[in-house]
Amino acid sequence: MKRIPFIIAAALLVTGVGLTATEDLLSRAERRLRLGKTEEALADFTRAESEGRAPLFARLGIQESLLRLGRGEEARERFAALRDAAPGDPTRRALLARLLPPEQAREALEGLSSPGWFALLVRARVLRALGDETAAEAFRAARSACPSDPRALGLVAKVEEDAGETAKARTLLEAARKLAPERIDLPVRLANLLRREGKPEEALALLGEARKLDPDDPEVPYREALVHLDRHDLDAAVRALNTVLSLRRDDVDALAALGEAWLRKGETEKAREILHRAIALAPKRIDLRHTLAFSLAVDHENDEALAAYREIASLDPLDPECHTGLGWIYLQKGMVARAEKEFRRAADLDPMNAAALFFIGYSLDERGDWKQA
């Protein structure tokens, strides 16, 4: 689940001293973004940019705010105009490249003279996304050019995390935390890495430390809830997620996790109530619709489940899990031929789909075709 942008939490790097007033403004903007007050955060980031101090951080905040508000095209136009005003500025070109598909981003970054560390890092990420064999070398160049700053370390750590290098990311975040123990994003991110490494107790301990920095930050109970879900402590997960939603009412990720928690507790009606609310906020989130369809199937609401899976198929006809779900519902309704067709479609899309392969064998066995089964 994608959370608070790494770049915002890590990027106050361009200016070094005399930032007290602007840094307070940016800190407020960052907190507002975490609370889901995106319009207010955008206003603060825009004001910070107009003051001309910490421009990289302010502009990254503007980017993320616009993307969260569904205004991606506006963001691209805004940063294209910023680049055109100073086409030789490597940071401006890198800011625009972050909003482009990888191939276009690579073109946007070509021919840079004396690129700064940020442009080098964006270029490394683009090359990595394209599977370019020079990505590792590009990343080393970015790392060597990066200043020794807690926010810089946090930014580099996120690139390592995205590449699956969780141990390296953790080392960088621990170093950043020693330099800036007051930053709440660092223990939260460290806790998430520890959770992914299967260390729930350590993760919860770090989140407890983060809470002392800001008792009202919704990211802390959200991350705690994920740990509780991993440990099957569903009551604790529900409590934590309700805390998140009291602070950030329309948090779709928290609603998704709460729907999952209620479903795992066997409270399917409560799960569906939450999931409908989440889908209304994010109608294109396929994962929400899958959980809703599954909850209907669990309750043998076959007609409603069938309609839910068909909606998923209309949004993504190449989703193998959707075709598996359709096959299961058709099987429950006694429509064996239709079920087998859907299972075969699922297996074609994902040859390792064990459920689809099992049910293909099951349907063949049902009609006595043991040789093919």
C-alpha positions as a printed NumPy array, in Angstrom:
array([[  0.   ,   0.   ,   0.   ],
       [  1.509,   3.175,  -1.078],
       [  1.931,   5.657,   1.928],
       [  3.457,   9.074,   2.599],
       [  5.839,   9.858,  -0.282],
       [  9.466,   9.074,   0.438],
       [ 10.617,  12.146,  -1.373],
       [  8.645,  14.529,   0.831],
       [  9.941,  12.927,   4.005],
       [ 13.49 ,  12.949,   2.729],
       [ 14.198,  15.866,   0.485],
       [ 14.892,  19.141,   2.349],
       [ 18.352,  19.206,   0.871],
       [ 18.871,  22.12 ,  -1.421],
       [ 19.365,  24.803,   1.214],
       [ 21.41 ,  24.226,   4.285],
       [ 21.022,  27.014,   6.826],
       [ 18.667,  29.772,   7.897],
       [ 15.489,  27.817,   7.132],
       [ 13.637,  28.014,  10.412],
       [ 10.503,  29.821,   9.163],
       [ 10.302,  27.933,   5.894],
       [ 11.068,  24.61 ,   7.532],
       [  8.218,  25.172,   9.994],
       [  5.902,  25.859,   7.073],
       [  7.068,  22.769,   5.236],
       [  6.788,  20.628,   8.34 ],
       [  3.214,  21.804,   8.713],
       [  2.555,  20.985,   5.067],
       [  4.004,  17.51 ,   5.493],
       [  1.879,  16.851,   8.566],
       [ -1.251,  18.095,   6.802],
       [ -0.511,  15.695,   3.973],
       [ -0.235,  12.819,   6.444],
       [ -3.59 ,  13.837,   7.926],
       [ -5.208,  13.778,   4.496],
       [ -5.625,  17.572,   4.376],
       [ -4.225,  17.655,   0.883],
       [ -5.621,  20.992,  -0.294],
       [ -4.215,  22.738,   2.783],
       [ -0.88 ,  20.974,   2.304],
       [ -0.779,  22.09 ,  -1.33 ],
       [ -1.357,  25.695,  -0.263],
       [  1.527,  25.489,   2.223],
       [  3.894,  23.885,  -0.28 ],
       [  2.984,  26.508,  -2.872],
       [  3.625,  29.305,  -0.399],
       [  7.003,  27.783,   0.499],
       [  7.922,  27.607,  -3.181],
       [  6.96 ,  31.263,  -3.667],
       [  9.292,  32.216,  -0.823],
       [ 12.133,  30.683,  -2.802],
       [ 13.625,  28.623,   0.006],
       [ 14.011,  24.847,   0.056],
       [ 12.569,  24.781,  -3.487],
       [ 13.177,  21.083,  -4.107],
       [ 11.229,  20.03 ,  -1.04 ],
       [  8.406,  22.48 ,  -1.734],
       [  8.094,  21.38 ,  -5.344],
       [  8.114,  17.718,  -4.467],
       [  5.324,  18.453,  -2.006],
       [  3.368,  20.224,  -4.743],
       [  3.839,  17.208,  -7.008],
       [  2.592,  14.721,  -4.457],
       [ -0.349,  16.911,  -3.43 ],
       [ -1.517,  17.299,  -7.022],
       [ -1.18 ,  13.56 ,  -7.663],
       [ -3.208,  12.742,  -4.542],
       [ -5.9  ,  15.143,  -5.696],
       [ -6.107,  13.346,  -9.051],
       [ -4.584,  16.29 , -10.875],
       [ -1.72 ,  14.48 , -12.563],
       [ -2.084,  16.292, -15.871],
       [ -1.937,  19.636, -14.086],
       [  1.224,  18.483, -12.331],
       [  2.874,  17.52 , -15.62 ],
       [  1.939,  20.83 , -17.223],
       [  3.158,  22.79 , -14.215],
       [  6.533,  21.088, -14.08 ],
       [  6.964,  21.168, -17.852],
       [  6.531,  24.957, -17.656],
       [  9.016,  25.092, -14.771],
       [ 11.54 ,  23.151, -16.839],
       [ 10.959,  25.324, -19.915],
       [ 11.713,  28.434, -17.863],
       [ 15.231,  27.1  , -17.216],
       [ 15.822,  24.125, -19.563],
       [ 19.431,  23.716, -18.452],
       [ 18.532,  23.244, -14.787],
       [ 19.071,  19.526, -14.009],
       [ 16.859,  19.58 , -10.903],
       [ 13.898,  21.001, -12.828],
       [ 14.351,  18.416, -15.553],
       [ 14.497,  15.663, -12.94 ],
       [ 11.329,  16.928, -11.273],
       [  9.472,  16.656, -14.57 ],
       [ 11.032,  13.246, -15.318],
       [  9.493,  11.851, -12.112],
       [  6.04 ,  12.422, -13.634],
       [  6.762,  10.754, -16.971],
       [  6.765,   7.111, -18.142],
       [ 10.272,   5.591, -17.939],
       [ 11.143,   5.898, -21.638],
       [ 10.078,   9.539, -21.761],
       [ 11.811,  10.181, -18.452],
       [ 15.092,   8.832, -19.809],
       [ 14.828,  11.155, -22.805],
       [ 14.064,  14.089, -20.513],
       [ 17.256,  13.442, -18.562],
       [ 19.604,  12.966, -21.52 ],
       [ 22.398,  15.422, -22.136],
       [ 22.546,  16.885, -18.64 ],
       [ 25.709,  18.846, -17.949],
       [ 26.904,  18.773, -14.346],
       [ 23.784,  17.091, -12.939],
       [ 23.257,  17.386,  -9.219],
       [ 22.731,  14.439,  -6.921],
       [ 18.939,  14.614,  -7.232],
       [ 19.02 ,  14.421, -11.032],
       [ 21.496,  11.556, -10.806],
       [ 19.227,   9.698,  -8.401],
       [ 16.115,  10.161, -10.554],
       [ 18.087,   8.974, -13.568],
       [ 19.242,   5.879, -11.662],
       [ 15.641,   5.057, -10.72 ],
       [ 14.537,   5.458, -14.337],
       [ 17.288,   3.167, -15.589],
       [ 16.389,   0.613, -12.929],
       [ 12.726,   0.738, -14.016],
       [ 13.81 ,   0.102, -17.605],
       [ 16.019,  -2.832, -16.599],
       [ 19.088,  -1.02 , -17.895],
       [ 22.321,  -2.749, -16.871],
       [ 23.952,   0.632, -16.148],
       [ 21.438,   1.375, -13.37 ],
       [ 23.718,   0.09 , -10.595],
       [ 26.57 ,   2.317, -11.755],
       [ 24.207,   5.279, -12.032],
       [ 22.953,   4.672,  -8.527],
       [ 26.495,   4.55 ,  -7.144],
       [ 27.187,   7.909,  -8.802],
       [ 24.08 ,   9.388,  -7.209],
       [ 24.97 ,   7.979,  -3.818],
       [ 28.499,   9.371,  -3.921],
       [ 27.187,  12.822,  -4.875],
       [ 24.523,  12.818,  -2.175],
       [ 25.19 ,  15.102,   0.815],
       [ 25.503,  13.673,   4.308],
       [ 22.073,  14.793,   5.423],
       [ 19.341,  12.796,   7.16 ],
       [ 16.814,  13.681,   4.48 ],
       [ 19.224,  12.725,   1.721],
       [ 19.888,   9.409,   3.421],
       [ 16.15 ,   8.84 ,   3.678],
       [ 15.686,   9.489,  -0.007],
       [ 18.463,   7.092,  -0.999],
       [ 17.03 ,   4.527,   1.43 ],
       [ 13.7  ,   4.622,  -0.383],
       [ 15.394,   3.874,  -3.691],
       [ 17.095,   0.881,  -2.068],
       [ 13.781,  -0.228,  -0.568],
       [ 12.04 ,  -0.033,  -3.954],
       [ 14.757,  -2.283,  -5.345],
       [ 14.145,  -4.856,  -2.604],
       [ 17.37 ,  -4.025,  -0.772],
       [ 15.707,  -3.787,   2.645],
       [ 18.883,  -4.367,   4.67 ],
       [ 20.676,  -1.514,   2.89 ],
       [ 17.63 ,   0.7  ,   3.281],
       [ 17.487,  -0.049,   7.   ],
       [ 21.159,   0.82 ,   7.461],
       [ 20.619,   4.173,   5.749],
       [ 17.516,   4.96 ,   7.793],
       [ 19.259,   4.085,  11.04 ],
       [ 22.09 ,   6.461,  10.119],
       [ 19.569,   9.181,   9.264],
       [ 17.756,   8.667,  12.563],
       [ 20.953,   9.223,  14.533],
       [ 21.358,  12.556,  12.756],
       [ 17.712,  13.612,  13.163],
       [ 16.06 ,  11.778,  16.088],
       [ 13.146,  14.247,  16.048],
       [ 11.863,  13.142,  12.617],
       [  8.843,  10.884,  12.961],
       [  9.043,   9.512,   9.41 ],
       [ 12.32 ,   7.696,  10.098],
       [ 11.199,   5.311,  12.888],
       [  7.922,   4.725,  11.021],
       [  9.777,   3.711,   7.876],
       [ 12.235,   1.6  ,   9.857],
       [  9.334,  -0.163,  11.556],
       [  7.788,  -0.964,   8.185],
       [ 11.052,  -2.508,   6.998],
       [ 11.306,  -4.581,  10.183],
       [  7.741,  -5.77 ,   9.656],
       [  8.608,  -6.879,   6.124],
       [ 11.64 ,  -8.709,   7.509],
       [  9.4  , -10.639,   9.913],
       [ 10.369,  -8.786,  13.099],
       [  7.006,  -7.634,  14.509],
       [  8.132,  -6.996,  18.092],
       [ 10.942,  -4.706,  16.979],
       [  8.567,  -2.948,  14.598],
       [  6.013,  -2.293,  17.341],
       [  8.72 ,  -1.012,  19.687],
       [  9.865,   1.518,  17.091],
       [  6.309,   2.609,  16.415],
       [  5.889,   3.184,  20.151],
       [  8.888,   5.515,  20.017],
       [  7.407,   7.284,  16.997],
       [  4.148,   7.889,  18.872],
       [  6.061,   9.844,  21.524],
       [  7.182,  12.265,  18.797],
       [  3.593,  12.928,  17.654],
       [  0.725,  11.105,  19.416],
       [ -1.746,  12.238,  16.743],
       [  0.133,  11.112,  13.645],
       [ -2.139,   8.611,  11.817],
       [  0.737,   6.806,  10.148],
       [  1.798,   5.238,  13.448],
       [ -1.472,   3.365,  14.216],
       [ -1.767,   2.413,  10.539],
       [  1.617,   0.697,  10.587],
       [  0.76 ,  -0.893,  13.933],
       [ -2.428,  -2.265,  12.391],
       [ -0.463,  -3.927,   9.595],
       [  1.773,  -5.622,  12.159],
       [ -1.306,  -6.814,  14.07 ],
       [ -2.834,  -8.196,  10.862],
       [  0.391, -10.103,  10.159],
       [  0.19 , -11.581,  13.671],
       [ -3.546, -12.365,  13.314],
       [ -4.324, -10.078,  16.251],
       [ -7.491,  -8.876,  14.577],
       [ -9.004,  -7.029,  17.532],
       [ -5.856,  -4.939,  17.941],
       [ -5.814,  -4.282,  14.191],
       [ -9.419,  -3.053,  14.239],
       [ -8.693,  -0.72 ,  17.162],
       [ -5.636,   0.725,  15.457],
       [ -7.438,   1.223,  12.149],
       [-10.362,   2.946,  13.823],
       [ -7.826,   5.315,  15.367],
       [ -6.411,   6.033,  11.91 ],
       [ -9.876,   6.75 ,  10.524],
       [-10.68 ,   9.082,  13.389],
       [ -7.699,  11.161,  12.242],
       [ -7.91 ,  10.554,   8.493],
       [-11.522,   9.664,   7.723],
       [-11.156,   8.975,   4.008],
       [ -7.941,   6.966,   4.171],
       [ -8.595,   4.29 ,   1.536],
       [ -5.678,   2.1  ,   2.614],
       [ -6.92 ,   2.083,   6.201],
       [-10.447,   1.279,   5.028],
       [ -9.078,  -1.569,   2.892],
       [ -7.172,  -3.004,   5.854],
       [-10.214,  -2.623,   8.129],
       [-12.396,  -4.423,   5.592],
       [ -9.86 ,  -7.253,   5.513],
       [ -9.771,  -7.394,   9.315],
       [-13.565,  -7.643,   9.62 ],
       [-13.641, -10.294,   6.9  ],
       [-11.011, -12.367,   8.699],
       [-13.049, -12.039,  11.893],
       [-16.045, -13.488,  10.025],
       [-17.942, -10.187,  10.188],
       [-18.75 , -10.115,   6.48 ],
       [-21.508,  -7.496,   6.641],
       [-19.235,  -5.068,   8.493],
       [-16.486,  -5.835,   5.994],
       [-18.776,  -5.026,   3.065],
       [-19.957,  -1.783,   4.651],
       [-16.352,  -0.621,   4.953],
       [-15.413,  -1.862,   1.478],
       [-18.327,  -0.063,  -0.178],
       [-17.15 ,   3.109,   1.506],
       [-13.599,   2.564,   0.234],
       [-14.76 ,   1.776,  -3.317],
       [-16.793,   4.983,  -3.4  ],
       [-13.568,   6.855,  -2.661],
       [-11.37 ,   4.819,  -5.036],
       [-13.571,   3.13 ,  -7.663],
       [-10.594,   1.917,  -9.704],
       [ -8.922,   0.056,  -6.826],
       [ -9.224,  -3.546,  -8.012],
       [ -8.011,  -4.972,  -4.693],
       [-11.009,  -3.475,  -2.885],
       [-13.416,  -5.043,  -5.356],
       [-11.712,  -8.429,  -5.015],
       [-12.143,  -8.369,  -1.242],
       [-15.795,  -7.359,  -1.648],
       [-16.472, -10.128,  -4.185],
       [-14.762, -12.691,  -1.962],
       [-16.856, -11.624,   1.036],
       [-20.006, -12.196,  -1.018],
       [-18.747, -15.596,  -2.154],
       [-18.019, -16.57 ,   1.469],
       [-21.656, -15.862,   2.325],
       [-22.848, -17.828,  -0.74 ],
       [-24.343, -14.657,  -2.214],
       [-23.583, -16.057,  -5.629],
       [-25.535, -13.629,  -7.792],
       [-24.06 , -10.602,  -6.018],
       [-20.565, -12.127,  -6.129],
       [-20.967, -12.832,  -9.836],
       [-21.919,  -9.198, -10.455],
       [-18.932,  -8.019,  -8.406],
       [-16.487, -10.19 , -10.354],
       [-18.001,  -9.046, -13.644],
       [-17.378,  -5.446, -12.608],
       [-13.738,  -6.345, -11.987],
       [-13.539,  -7.982, -15.412],
       [-14.901,  -4.813, -17.012],
       [-12.11 ,  -2.814, -15.349],
       [ -9.349,  -5.349, -15.997],
       [-10.21 ,  -8.222, -18.358],
       [ -6.679,  -9.624, -17.959],
       [ -6.923, -10.147, -14.204],
       [ -6.409, -13.897, -13.608],
       [ -7.755, -13.745, -10.047],
       [-11.003, -12.309, -11.373],
       [-11.451, -15.189, -13.812],
       [-10.693, -17.646, -11.021],
       [-13.417, -16.02 ,  -8.931],
       [-15.873, -16.16 , -11.814],
       [-15.069, -19.821, -12.321],
       [-15.714, -20.586,  -8.672],
       [-19.076, -18.811,  -8.682],
       [-20.167, -20.565, -11.867],
       [-19.165, -23.856, -10.277],
       [-21.3  , -23.053,  -7.225],
       [-24.224, -22.331,  -9.529],
       [-23.794, -25.686, -11.277],
       [-22.605, -24.115, -14.543],
       [-19.624, -26.437, -14.978],
       [-18.835, -25.601, -18.614],
       [-18.81 , -21.849, -17.911],
       [-16.695, -22.478, -14.821],
       [-14.122, -24.48 , -16.767],
       [-13.93 , -21.735, -19.401],
       [-13.143, -19.128, -16.745],
       [-10.601, -21.375, -15.015],
       [ -8.859, -21.999, -18.337],
       [ -8.784, -18.275, -19.014],
       [ -7.228, -17.698, -15.59 ],
       [ -4.606, -20.394, -16.209],
       [ -3.79 , -18.907, -19.624],
       [ -3.185, -15.516, -17.996],
       [ -1.228, -17.024, -15.11 ],
       [  0.135, -20.543, -15.752],
       [  1.121, -20.796, -12.071],
       [ -2.436, -20.143, -10.857],
       [ -2.788, -23.179,  -8.604],
       [ -6.456, -22.57 ,  -7.834],
       [ -7.404, -22.396, -11.51 ],
       [ -5.394, -25.532, -12.336],
       [ -6.99 , -27.399,  -9.433],
       [-10.504, -26.486, -10.517],
       [ -9.799, -27.393, -14.149],
       [ -8.815, -30.821, -12.911],
       [-11.884, -30.904, -10.672],
       [-14.268, -30.069, -13.51 ],
       [-12.662, -32.661, -15.765],
       [-12.968, -35.234, -12.993],
       [-16.638, -34.312, -12.489],
       [-17.433, -35.263, -16.056],
       [-15.282, -38.404, -15.907],
       [-12.488, -37.188, -18.183],
       [ -9.784, -38.69 , -15.964],
       [ -7.119, -38.894, -18.665],
       [ -7.097, -35.133, -19.232],
       [ -7.517, -34.426, -15.522]])
